[in-house]
Every structure is written in structure tokens, then in C-alpha cells.
Amino acid sequence: MGTLIEKWFGFSQIREELEARIGELEDENAELFTTKDKLTKENTELAYKNNKLFKENKKSEG
């Protein structure tokens, strides 16, 4: 019954469009998560290198 009402009032097309958009947003979210993961790893590596440089700098001053 719900499907028939959707067709009568044109909700069927709207539903399909929304489902397609949701799929696009889920794909975009997955890409953003991957990018965030890569940036987090890079940030961790840079923090490690930064700490290493601070230690070397202290040794050369001391």
C-alpha cells in the first residue's frame, strides 16, 4: 500500500533521488575518512620528527 501511495504522489522518484544522494554521501564520507587517517599518520610522524629535532637542538646547546 505504501508503494502505491508513493507512486500516486510522486514520492517514488524523490525516494530514489534521496537514496542516490545518500549513496554519494556515504562514498564521500569513506573518502574523507581515508584522508583523515592518512593525515593523522603524517601528523604523528611529523610530531616524532619535531621532538627528535628539539632533542638534538638541546644537545647542541648544552
Beta strands, then each sheet from edge to edge (+ up, - down):
end
